[in-house]
Each structure stands twice: as C-alpha cells, then as structure tokens.
C-alpha cells in the first residue's frame, strides 16, 4: 500500500528539482496549479494543499469546449468545487464551445495543437495576473514515455528525444518522475475521486493511439521498456545539450571575429552582416569550414545563423538536407520563401530578404500588393505562387451544395511553383481581390464574430517583418456577409484562416 506522506515528499522533491524553494512560496508569490480534473492534476492539487497554506496557492482550469457542455462544464465545476473545499482560489477559463474545432479546420492544424495553443495562452495570462512564482503542470512519468514514443514515430532528432522538459520558463512539472499508478493509489488512499476525459479513448488522436494501442503491446511483450526509454531520453538530452553548446560556440566565434574585422583576424569562417537584426541580412560561411563540420553541428550552425540574420519562420529539413549534400559540387543555389542559399567556390551564402524589389522579380510579394480576379480563368503570379480562379462546377470532390451555392461561383487556387507543389483551394465568389493586409482588417470566426488580423498574426507567432506577405482574399460581391474570405500563411510555413 502506498504511503501518502511518501508520495507528498516525492512531490516536494519534484518541486525542488524544478528550482522551487519551499520558503519562496508566499501569498505575494503564490504557486499556481493547472487542474483539468483528471487523476494527475487532482493529485497535484491535493498534495500541494497538504504541503502549503491555501493562501499560497492558485488554481486554473480550462474548459476547452471540445466535448459536450455537460461533460467539459462538469469537469470545470468539479475542479472549482474541489478548490472551494480546499480553500484555494480557482479561475475557470471557458473557451466557446466549438471554437477549437473551427480554428482547427480554418488553420489546417490538429484539434490537439489548437487546444494546446489556447490553453497556454490562458496559462500565460494567469501567471501574469496572479504574479505566480511558477505554474505547476501535472505531466507524469507515463506522459513522458508516451511523448518519447510519439516523437520517435514523428522522426524527431535529439532536440525532441530528450522528452518533456521539467522546467520551461515559469512552467514546472513536479510529477514528471512519478508513475500514474502511484498517482491513482495516492488518490484512493485519500478517498479522493477524479474525472475521466472521454476523449482519452478517442484514437483519432496520436497520443491516445500510443497510450491505448501501442503501450499495452509494449507492456505485454517488452518488460522494463519504460526504464530503457527514459534512460535513452536522458542520454539524448545530454547529447543535445552538448551539441547545442558546440553550435552556439561556433555562432559566438563567427560573431566575435566578424566584429573584430579583417585587420585583426586574417581569416574568419563566418561573416555576419553589420546589423544582423535588420533585414536584408547576408551571411557568408566559408565552405570548407561548413562542410568540414559533423552533420549534427552543420544543422545547428545553419539554423542558428539563419535566425541571426532575420529568419523567423520554419525552414524545411528536406531543403537543409539538400544543402548539406553540396559538399562536392562547385556551385549551387536554392530558395525557400524569402531565404536564398548560394554556394560558390569559396563560401556558402545565406540571404534573408524582407521585401524584394520589383526590379529583381516581377512576381515578388511586396508591401501593398494587390491583384484583381474578375472572371473564371484569371491568373496572377505572387512570388512563388500561381493564383487562379477556376470553374467550380467542373471540380471533382466538391459537394453539390458547394457547387450550387449562390455565393460561390469559382474555385480559388493557390499553387506553389517550388518543388514541394503545395496547393490550397476553396470555393469563393468573383470578383476577388488578393492583397496584402491593411490596418483595420477583421475576419469572421467560427462563432460568427469578427477578429482582427493583427491579433491572429500574433496568435500564429508571425514575425512582423513577414506579416505584409500574408495573402488576404477579399470578396468584392455584396453576397458575402463578410468581405474577407481568407488570410493565408501556408506559403510562409504558417497557418491559414478560411471562412466557410
């Protein structure tokens, strides 16, 4: 039988491992707890209430509005009532029912990803409002194992195979080394119930497939696999720490020597622009230096320097792999969005361009661009995209209601002219204006309200120097209730917002 006090000592030890000193928790700097109502977070709430005075704790629960109102609302009510019995202030963050599914559909992101993003936004706000010393999350040892399996199946490198971090900013995880079996035993000993989320059994979610299908197979056939996976994660985290430090030393070396100048240093393998934080930025890396690095350092040095000269997006790994294969060729060039990588006889040149000059490329995206599409068959070139209005009735895969709608008379398509051949298409109504964002732009949300584009761009974490390149589609017909049909960021590696 589990010793209740021993469990609570483990939680306190977990807090200390997260850098939280018992004496630092106070009414003015309280400890926050994210509580879903499940066994993990309830055990965290109960154990911390036994360790600290209620006035030194604050709780938050998020009603995601994904499940039925009775179920998700019932979880929130359960948490609020439990906190009330313990004397712990509790904030309930309610997300409008259906909002997450709507945002997932509009942005082509998973429901899990959208829910996580909104949840952490609420957590960040709660931390600031309550002046929290830290916010405790209830990830446990089982979660760690599931995460490592998930990242392995997703092809993660050592960057991800270190697993869930114990500490990330003000987010801490005191239960990370405690298995779920001990958590549930603790609650039974305390005669404390908990809630079970019905979506935990929905195998449409990758984590649930791992938890409900893969883990039982491993448990039955591979005794001790959890210890092996956790041990491997520690090794991966150690390796990543070393590699990241080595890569940073190369970046620091290049920065320091580029600032000293050629009078003091005869030959520097890296030449940064005079103002790395301002675009455009051009960086030169001596080719022999770069291709002489171990591939794992090549990758880290490449991405670190790319970020130093202003790149704030997602650079595809497959393109980096192609660049890394250039070691024996005389010259080569490749572009992705506003990044150009050029190899010559002496250097590998990385260039990030904020706004291309029309003289360089007539199809470039620049601040203030706009294209009219008035009839079926109209086309426009925007940087590496071909935009076309096609005949809606001839397209396969569309429902009859979509084809016959009075408010939709064309299929608007955006096709990438690069090797990845990405395509986005959706029904719309001519005439259309494809343009850059303007001050005051608002777009319709799934609940019928309006949301400003700058607010959306902030949610998507789009750097300010790339926001002018987001594609805004405006319907000029009075048939549409809201004139903005879409805000597209897929060509920059970001999300899309398309009004149904």
PEMO-V738531 format. One record per residue. N is the residue number from 1. RES is the residue in one letter. D_LAST is the distance of its C-alpha to the last C-alpha in Angstrom with 2 decimals. Layout:
n: [N N]
res: [RES RES]
d_last: [D_LAST D_LAST]
//
This chain:
n: [1 2 3 4 5 6 7 8 9 10 11 12 13 14 15 16 17 18 19 20 21 22 23 24 25 26 27 28 29 30 31 32 33 34 35 36 37 38 39 40 41 42 43 44 45 46 47 48 49 50 51 52 53 54 55 56 57 58 59 60 61 62 63 64 65 66 67 68 69 70 71 72 73 74 75 76 77 78 79 80 81 82 83 84 85 86 87 88 89 90 91 92 93 94 95 96 97 98 99 100 101 102 103 104 105 106 107 108 109 110 111 112 113 114 115 116 117 118 119 120 121 122 123 124 125 126 127 128 129 130 131 132 133 134 135 136 137 138 139 140 141 142 143 144 145 146 147 148 149 150 151 152 153 154 155 156 157 158 159 160 161 162 163 164 165 166 167 168 169 170 171 172 173 174 175 176 177 178 179 180 181 182 183 184 185 186 187 188 189 190 191 192 193 194 195 196 197 198 199 200 201 202 203 204 205 206 207 208 209 210 211 212 213 214 215 216 217 218 219 220 221 222 223 224 225 226 227 228 229 230 231 232 233 234 235 236 237 238 239 240 241 242 243 244 245 246 247 248 249 250 251 252 253 254 255 256 257 258 259 260 261 262 263 264 265 266 267 268 269 270 271 272 273 274 275 276 277 278 279 280 281 282 283 284 285 286 287 288 289 290 291 292 293 294 295 296 297 298 299 300 301 302 303 304 305 306 307 308 309 310 311 312 313 314 315 316 317 318 319 320 321 322 323 324 325 326 327 328 329 330 331 332 333 334 335 336 337 338 339 340 341 342 343 344 345 346 347 348 349 350 351 352 353 354 355 356 357 358 359 360 361 362 363 364 365 366 367 368 369 370 371 372 373 374 375 376 377 378 379 380 381 382 383 384 385 386 387 388 389 390 391 392 393 394 395 396 397 398 399 400 401 402 403 404 405 406 407 408 409 410 411 412 413 414 415 416 417 418 419 420 421 422 423 424 425 426 427 428 429 430 431 432 433 434 435 436 437 438 439 440 441 442 443 444 445 446 447 448 449 450 451 452 453 454 455 456 457 458 459 460 461 462 463 464 465 466 467 468 469 470 471 472 473 474 475 476 477 478 479 480 481 482 483 484 485 486 487 488 489 490 491 492 493 494 495 496 497 498 499 500]
res: [X X X X X X X X X X X X X X X X X X X X X X X X X X X X X X X X X X X X X X X X X X X X X X X X X X X X X X X X X X X X X X X X X X X X X X X X X X X X X X X X X X X X X X X X X X X X X X X X X X X X X X X X X X X X X X X X X X X X X X X X X X X X X X X X X X X X X X X X X X X X X X X X X X X X X X X X X X X X X X X X X X X X X X X X X X X X X X X X X X X X X X X X X X X X X X X X X X X X X X X X X X X X X X X X X X X X X X X X X X X X X X X X X X X X X X X X X X X X X X X X X X X X X X X X X X X X X X X X X X X X X X X X X X X X X X X X X X X X X X X X X X X X X X X X X X X X X X X X X X X X X X X X X X X X X X X X X X X X X X X X X X X X X X X X X X X X X X X X X X X X X X X X X X X X X X X X X X X X X X X X X X X X X X X X X X X X X X X X X X X X X X X X X X X X X X X X X X X X X X X X X X X X X X X X X X X X X X X X X X X X X X X X X X X X X X X X X X X X X X X X X X X X X X X X X X X X X X X X X X X X X X X X X X X X X X X X X X X X X X X X X X X X X X X X X X X X X X X X X X X X]
d_last: [55.59 53.52 55.27 53.01 54.71 54.43 50.66 50.44 52.68 50.27 47.43 49.71 50.64 46.97 46.56 49.58 48.17 45.09 47.49 47.52 51.01 51.78 53.49 50.51 48.38 49.03 47.69 46.90 45.31 43.89 42.39 38.79 37.57 34.01 34.23 31.68 34.17 34.85 38.41 38.20 37.09 39.27 42.28 41.61 41.45 44.61 46.60 45.87 46.80 50.14 50.65 49.66 50.08 46.97 47.07 46.49 43.22 39.66 36.88 33.08 30.74 26.95 24.97 21.80 20.18 19.41 22.02 22.92 23.92 27.46 27.75 26.15 27.53 30.81 31.05 30.68 33.27 35.57 35.54 36.12 39.00 40.55 40.47 42.05 44.88 45.47 45.41 42.64 40.09 36.55 33.21 30.16 26.83 24.02 20.41 18.04 17.47 14.22 13.61 14.90 12.87 9.59 11.23 12.54 9.46 8.13 11.77 13.01 15.78 17.52 17.38 21.03 20.57 18.04 20.33 23.33 22.07 21.40 24.64 26.70 25.39 26.71 29.89 30.52 30.26 32.55 35.09 35.44 35.57 38.23 40.10 40.08 42.59 40.10 37.32 38.32 35.82 36.95 36.46 39.50 41.38 39.34 36.10 37.90 38.88 35.42 33.96 36.66 36.01 32.28 32.99 35.62 33.24 30.74 33.58 34.30 37.48 39.92 37.39 35.53 38.37 40.10 37.66 36.43 38.27 40.57 39.97 37.11 37.68 37.95 36.38 39.17 39.57 42.96 42.39 41.58 44.91 45.07 44.06 41.95 44.98 46.95 44.11 43.97 47.79 47.96 45.74 47.83 50.96 49.55 48.57 45.03 42.03 38.52 35.03 33.39 29.67 28.53 25.98 29.14 29.64 26.17 26.99 23.43 24.32 26.80 29.10 29.43 30.32 32.97 34.22 34.37 35.21 36.77 38.74 40.63 41.72 42.97 44.72 46.50 47.55 47.81 49.81 49.40 46.29 44.80 47.82 47.59 43.90 44.53 47.61 45.72 43.11 45.94 47.33 43.99 43.52 47.07 46.57 43.34 45.15 47.93 45.75 43.60 46.83 48.32 45.32 45.45 49.16 48.52 45.95 48.45 51.19 49.34 48.41 51.96 53.69 51.44 52.38 56.07 56.21 58.09 61.45 61.45 59.50 60.44 57.48 54.18 51.72 48.74 48.33 45.63 44.72 46.57 43.51 41.26 38.69 38.19 36.36 37.20 39.03 41.26 43.02 45.78 46.85 50.08 49.23 52.22 51.34 47.70 48.42 51.39 49.25 48.38 44.87 43.66 44.94 43.62 40.06 40.47 42.40 39.87 36.88 38.99 40.16 36.75 35.55 38.75 37.97 34.52 32.01 29.45 26.90 26.98 29.54 29.31 32.37 32.75 33.37 35.91 37.63 38.06 39.56 41.86 43.21 44.52 47.82 50.00 48.42 49.79 46.59 42.85 39.62 35.99 32.94 29.66 27.41 29.98 32.60 35.49 38.17 41.40 44.56 47.90 51.48 51.72 48.38 44.82 42.87 39.53 37.79 34.70 33.73 31.54 31.21 32.66 34.90 33.91 37.47 36.81 33.66 32.26 28.83 28.69 26.04 27.74 27.11 25.91 24.65 22.57 22.00 21.19 19.67 20.88 21.19 20.52 22.53 22.46 22.69 23.30 24.91 23.82 26.25 25.81 22.54 22.29 19.33 19.10 17.42 18.09 18.45 15.39 17.77 20.00 17.68 18.40 16.24 13.46 13.45 15.21 12.53 10.32 13.63 14.78 12.01 13.83 11.09 10.73 14.16 14.13 13.12 13.28 15.29 16.95 20.04 22.60 26.13 27.76 29.13 26.18 24.07 20.67 17.75 14.07 12.23 8.95 8.80 9.41 12.11 15.59 17.39 15.78 17.42 17.30 19.36 20.63 19.68 21.57 23.09 21.16 17.64 15.09 11.34 9.20 9.38 8.38 11.44 10.72 13.26 13.66 14.95 17.20 16.80 20.41 19.77 16.99 19.43 22.12 20.23 19.71 23.42 23.12 26.62 27.06 28.58 25.37 22.81 23.62 22.49 18.84 16.84 14.90 12.93 13.44 12.82 16.26 15.70 16.15 13.75 10.79 11.16 10.84 12.27 11.03 8.10 9.25 12.41 13.90 17.01 17.52 20.42 22.20 21.78 19.16 15.58 12.25 9.55 6.31 3.79 0.00]
//
